């Protein structure tokens, strides 16, 4: 009986051990080429964060409902990445294990971006009325495209990271270099995406993007997506053409266990959750509160700039669009600061006395910054100025440079805690999960639950919560500030202090980006 039980427990370990087979090391330029794909992927993510929430309102999705569309991210993160990772480990294609998934993900991204960009045009051509406050057909096309985009991005990123590990073999130096290069190109993609989102005349490059159903703002978004497709496809084609993979030859597997094979990953995830130590549960709590603080701002930051700071309304006048572009500029500043801060995490942690204090401290900085959005909004409202037109009507002017500067400062300052959020929890998870016998990949999978669940909660509740207080984004930001402060308190008082040399080595070796 015991031997049978042992044989039942053995198969779940095998799939995660597949990635530990001895693989030949590749030249560093191949690692750089694969890492560069992150720039194309992150370019699209940056456009999502800076432009899509205003866009869904432009085609008629109310603010209360727009947050529900973002549910695709956490759902696909929970399901798509594990499934794609499982099958890419076992893919026996003559093109290799990872490259078919990377190529397929790039094609799906191109299809999804086309559907999103042309949602308004397709909607009008199939029956939507131009100028109608709600365009149901355009909304349907947009939602389908958006969900495909999230699934495609999750399909791309997992195999890309796995391919980097394959190319590095067992060389820890090359693994760290691959992680660093991947993070660097993510930063490049962010800066490019936010820069494109803040520039207003890109549509002139492809003037056919402006149609009766698609105004200047919509045409600019469409052009940004065309650039995103061109960047991602070009980099992916070059990388996959120059970096080869050897076909995977699987080891013989007992066919009697094939029925259990499909649930191996999820079985290990469930087992890991049952065996979590107290430090890991505390880490999950702190991470959960941390991301409850982050998601309202990440989802509605540009909308906040357009509505609360600039005083504009969706589809009425130019003030809202100017605010959204200013928000995209703020996100670009945020990415620059985040990239620079990520290079200094090890030194900052040693200066403040450990990563525990660093993480707790930046969570308080996050709380203060989110609370400052209320002050900036009140300053903007109290300093509104109007211009009287010859016909006697009044037009609202843009806010003062001081108000805009204050808002952009919040964006920039938040880059520092964001860099820590992307690095420190990942390093702590790999340490706290050692007792369960799980590898780093499984520990990050467990940690990911503390990220995607808050995203789902915020996506569902932020709209109705804001509506209770008359609309706008400030109520969700205030809840985020409270959650950030609680996260900082728990990080400082409840998280165990890991060995500083170990955790700093893991942080400097690359975090979760």
N, C-alpha and C positions, 0 to 999 in steps of 0.2 A: 504493500500500500504506500509506504514512504517513497519507494522508487518511482511509483506512478505519479505521486504528488510532485516529486522533484522534476520529473520529465515535463509535467504540466507547467511548472514555473520557469523552466529553462528557455522555451522559445521566445518569450517576450524580450529577453536580453539580446538575442541575436541581431534583430534589425538595427539597433543602435550601434552594434559593434561592427557593422559592415563598413562604416566610414573610417574605421581604424586600420584597415588593411594597408600594408606598406605600398606607397605610391612614389614614383620617381619625382624628384624636384624639378621644377621648370625654371627657366630664366626669369629674372625679376620683371623684365619688360612685358611678359605675358600676364603676370599678376596685375601690372598697371593697366593693361588693356582691358582686362575683365572688370577691374575696379572702376574704370571710366564709364561703364554702363550706368553706374549709380547717378552720374550727372544727368543723363537723360531721364531716368526714373524720377529723380527728385525735382527736376524742372517741372514735370507734370504735377507732382504733389504741391509744389509752391504755387502753381496757378490755381489748384483747387482751393488752397487755404486763403489766397488773396482775392479771388474773383468769383468763385462759384456761389457762395451764399448770396451776394447781391444779385447774381445772374438768375438764380432760381426765383427770386422775388420779382425780377424784371419780367419773367415769363408768366408770372401769376401765382407762384406758390407763396402763401402767407408766411410771415416770419414764424408764426406759431408752429407751422408744419415743416419748415425748411430743415429744422434740426433732425427730423425723422429720417431724412434722406441720408444723413451721415451715419446711420446705423449700419450701412454696408461695410464700413471700415472695420469695426470690431467683429462683425459676424464673419466676414471673409478672413480676418486675421485668426479667428479661433478655428475655422474649418479648413480653409483653402491651403494655408501654409503647411499644416501638419500632413494633409493628404498629398500635396505636391512633393513635400520632402520625402514622404514614405515611398512614393512611386519613383522619384528621381534617384533614390538610392538603389533601386532594382531595375532601372531601365536598361534593356539589352540592345538598344538601337546601335547600328553601326556608326552613328554620329557621336556616340558617347552617352553618358547618363544625364548630364546637366544641359547640354547645348540644345536638345530638342525642346525642353521646357522654356528655356530663355527665349528661343526664337518664337515659340508659340505665344508666350506672354507679350512679346513686342508686337506681334501681329494683332493680338486682342486689344492692346493699348491703342493702336492706330484706328481700329474699327470703332472703339468706344469714344475716342476723341472726336471722330467725324460725326457720330450720332449726337454728341453733346453740342458741338459747335453749330450744327445745322438743325437743332431741335425746333427753333422758332420757324425756320423756313419750311421744314417738313410739316410742322403743325398747320401753318397757313395754307400750304398747298393741299392739305387733306381736310380742310374745313374750318380751322380756327379763323376768327375775324381779327384783322389788324387793328390794334388799339384797344382790344377788349381787355378788361382787367385780369381775366383768367383765361389761359389758353390750354384747355385740357389735353389736346393731342400733343402739343409741344411738351407739356409736363410729362406725359407718358414716355415720349421718346427720350427726353432728358434722363428720367429715372432709370430706364433700361440701360442707356449709355453709361450713366454714372456707376451703376452696380457692376457692369462689365469692366469698367476702368479699375475699380477697386480690386476685383478678382484678378485682373490681368497684372496689376502692380504686385499683388501678393504672390502671383505665379512667377513673376520675374525675380523678386528679391531673394527668396529662399534659395533657389538653385544657383544664383550668382554668388552668394556667400559660401555655399557648399563647394562650388567650383574653385573659389579662392583657396579653401582649405585643401582641396585635392591637388592644386598646382603647387602648394607649398610643401607637400609631403609631410614629413615629421620635423621640419626645420622651424623651430619656434620663432626665430628671428624673421623668417619670411612670413609667417602667420601674422606676427605683429605688424609687419610692413604692409601686408595686404589689408588688415583692418584699418590701419592709418590712412592708406590710400583710398579705401572705400569711403571713409568718413570725410576725407578731403574733397572727393568728387561730389559727395552729397552736399557739402557746403557750396561748391561751385554751382551745382544745379539750383540750389536755393537762391543764391544771389542772382543768377541769370533769370530765374522764374519771376522773382519779385521785381527785378528791374523791368522785365517785359510787361508785367502787370501795371507798373506805375507810368509807363510811357503811353501817351494817348494817340499817337499818329502811326502806329505800326500797320494799321489797316491799309494805309496808302501803298504799302508794298504790294498788296494783292487787293486792288480796289473792288474786285468782283464780290468780295465778302460783304460789302454793304448793299443791302437790298431793302425793299419796302417792309419786309417783315423783320429785318435785322438792322437796328440803328447803329450809330457810330460806336457806341459802347459795346454792343453785341458783336459788331464787325471786328473790333479790336481784340475781343476775347477769342473770336474764331481764328484770327491771324496768329495769336499766341499759341493756340493749339496746333496750327499747321507747323509752326516753328518747333514745337515740342515733338511732333511726329518725325520731322526731318532730323532733329538732333538724336532722338532715341534710335531710330532705324539706322542712321548712318553709323553711330558708335557700335550698335549691336552687330551689324553686318561686318564691320572691320574687325571687331573682337572675335567673333565666331569664325571668321575666315582665317585669321592668323593664329588662333589658339586651338589646337586639336585635342581630342580626348581619345583614349583607347577604349574600345568597346568593353563593356562590363560582362564578365563571365561569372554567373552566380554559382555559389557552392551548392551541392546537392542538398535538397530539403525534403524532409519526411512529408509525403503527401497527406498523411493523416492529420497533420497539423495545419493544412492549408486553410481550413475553415476558420481558424483562429487568427490567421495571419493579418487579416484586414484590420483587426482591432488592436494590434500590438501597441501602437503608439498611444492610443487613448487608454488602454489598459495600464500602461506604465504611468501615464499622467495621473490617473485615478489612484494608483498605488502610491505615487510620490506624494499626492495630497494627503493621503491617510498617514503617511510616515513623517510628515513635516515636523521639524523641531520647533520649539517655542521661538527662537530667534528668527526663523524663517516666517512664521506667522506674523510676528511683529513687523518684519520687513514688508510683508504683503499689505499689512494695515497702513503703514506709513506711505507705501507706494500708491495704494488706492486713494488715500486722502490727497496725496500730491497731484494725482492726475484728475481728481474731481476739481482741484483748483485750476489746473491748466486748460482743460477742454473748453470751458465757456469762452475763454479769451481766444484760444486757437480757432474756434469755430466762428466767432462773431467779431473779431478785432477790426476788420475793415468795415464791417457794417456799423460798428460803433463810431468809427471815424466819420463815415458818411452821414449818420443820423444825429448822434449826440454832439459830436465836436463841430461838424460843419453845418448842422441844422437842416440838412437836405431831406428830401423824400424820394423814395424809389420811383423812377419814371417821371419825376417832375423837376424840370430845370436841370442845371449842371452842377449844383452844389454837392449833391449826393455823389455823383461820379467823381468829382474832384476829391472828395473825402476818401472814397475808396482807393483812388490812386495814391493819395498821401499815406493811406494805410499800407499799401503795397510797398511804398518806400520805407515805411517803418519796419515791415517784415524783413526787408533787405538789410537794414541796419541791425536788426535782431540776429540775422544769420551771420553777419560779419563778426559781431561781438561773440556770438556763440562759438564760432570757429576758432577765434583767438583764445577764448576762455578755455576751450577744451585742451589747448596746448599747455595750460598753466595749472590744471587741476592737481597734479602731483605736488607741485611746489606750494600751492595754496593750502592743500591738506596738511602738509608738514608745518606750515606757518601757523595754522589755527589749532593744531594739535590732533589731527586725525580726520578721516573722511566723515565720521559720525558728526562731529562738530561742523564740518563744512556743509554737509547736507542740511543739517538743522538750521544753520545760519542763512543759507540761501533760500530756504523755505520761508523764513521770516521776511527776507527781501522780496520774495514773490508776493507774500501777503500785503506788504506795504505798497508795492507797485500796483496791485489790483485795487487796493483801497484808493490810491491816488487817481484812478480813473474817475471816481466820483467827484473829486476836487476839480479835475480838469474839465469835466462836463459842466459843473456848476459855474466855473469861470467862463466857459464858452457861452452858456445861456445868459449870464449877467452882462456880457459885453457884446451881445448881438447888435449889429448896426444895419440900418436899412437905407436904401437909395430911393428917392422919390423920382419917378419917371414923369415925362411931360404930360401924360394923360392923368396924372394924379395918383396912380397906383404905386405901391412900394415893392421893392425887391430886396431880399435878404443878401447881405454881403458875406464874403468869406470871413472866417474868424481871424483874429489878429495873429501876427507871427509868433507872439509869445505863447498863445494858446496852442497853436500847432506845434511849436517847439517843445512845449511841455508834454504833449501827447507822443511825439516822436521819441522823446527821452524815455518815456515808459517802455516803448517798444525796444529801444536799445538796451536799457538796463536789464530787461527780462532775458536777454541773451545769455547772461552769466548763469542764472539758476537753471535755464534750459540745458546748458552744456553739462552741468552737474547731474541733472535728472537723466540725461542720456548715458551717463557713465557709471556713477557710483552705485545705484541699485543693482545694476548688472554684476558688478564686481562682488558686492555683498552676497548676492544670490548664489554665485558659484562657490562661495566659501561655506555658507550656512547649509547648503544642500549636500555637502560631502558625506555627512553621516548617513544619508539615505541610500548611498551607493549609486545615485544618478549622476550622469555626466552633465557637463555645462549646458549642452543643448536642452536637456530636459529641465534643468533648473531655470533656464530662461523661458522655457515654455510655461512653467508654473508661474513665474513672475509676470508673464504676459497676461495671465488671467486678471491680475491686479491692475492692469492697464486697460484692457478692452471692456471689462465690466463697468468701470466708472464712465468710460466713453458712452456705453449704451445707456446708462442711467442719465447722464447729462443730455444726451441726444433726445431722450424721451421727455424729460421733465423740464428742460430749460425753457422751451417755448411756453407751455402752460404757466410755469412759474413767473416768467416775465409778464404774461398777460394779466396775472393777478394784480400786478402793480401798474397797469396801464400801458404795457408794451415797453419796448426799449431793451437794452442789454445790461443795464446797471444791476438789476436784482441778481442775475446769474453771476456777475463779477463779484458782488459782495459775498455771495455764498462761497465763491472760489477763494476769496481772501480769508474767510473763516476757516475753510478746509486747509489752506496753506499754513495758517498759524497752528492749527491742531497737528498737522503733519510735522512741523518743526518741533513742537513740544514733545511729541512721541519719539521723534528721532533722537532728541537730546536726552530724554529721561528713560526710555524703555529699550532702545536698541543696544545690544551688547557691543562692546568695543572689540573689533577683530584685531589680530596682529597687524601693526601698521605696515611693516615691510611687505607682507603678503598682499594686503588689499591694494596698496599703492602700486605694486608691481602689476596687479591685474587691471587696475584702472589705466595705467600708462600703456598697457598692452592692447587697449581698445575696448570701448564700451558698447552699449546698445544704441545704435543710431537709427 
